[in-house]
Amino acid sequence: MKSITLLLNTTESVKSFVNIISQFDFDMDLRCGRYVVDAKSILGIFSLDLNRPVVLEVHNEDCDELIKSISKYIHQ
């Protein structure tokens, strides 16, 4: 499993993010504090506190292409 910190603080960024990651077959979750939702669920993402960074947990070791695709959302 790989963890990546993201910033998804606008409605447009959430929509774009979900469209991108939906192209990948493996499972992914978003974690914010103690809450965990399916990363491919727009409604699930909007239930999180998006004013702070969230953690994407990718359940696949080979995710280099995914990381390139979502690089604009990665929070340093």
N, C-alpha and C positions, 0 to 999 in steps of 0.2 A: 504494500500500500504506500502511496506517495501523498504527501500533504502539501498544499500550495495555498498561500494567503492571498485573498482577492479583495478588491474593493468594487462593489456593485451598488453604487449609491444613487442611481437614476433608473427610472422606469425603462428607458431605452437601452441602458446597459444590461439590465436583466433580460429583456427580450432578445437582444442580440446574443448574449451569453448562452441562453437556453437553445437558441437556434444552432449555434456552433457546436455545443457539446452533445446535442441530440444526434449528431452524425456519427458518434462513436458508440460501439456496441457494449463496452464494458460499463459496470456500475460505478456511480459517483454519488457522493453525499456532500452536502454543505453543512458545516457546523458553526454555530454562533453561540458561544457559552455552552450551556448544557443542552441546547436544542439541536437536533439533527434532522435534516429533511433530504428528500431525493433531489439531487442537483438538477434533474431534468424537469422538475415540476415548478412551473411559474408560480402557482398559488402557494406552494411550499416555501419558495424563496421569499415571497412577499410577506410571509408570516414571521420572518426573521427581522432583527434590528439591523437595517442596512446602513445606518449612520456610522457604523464601525466595520472594520474588516471582518470577513468570514473566511473559514478554512475549507477548501475543496479537498476532499479525501477521495483519491482515485484508487479503485480496487483492481489495478493492473500495473505491472511493472514497466511495460513498454508504452509510455505515454508521451514520448518526445513530440510527436505530431500534434497532440492535444495541447501541450504547453506552448508550442509555437502559435497555435490558433487562438489561444486566449491570452497571449502575452500583454495585450493592452489593459487587461484587468488585474494583472499581478501587482500586488502591493508589496513594496520593498520594506 
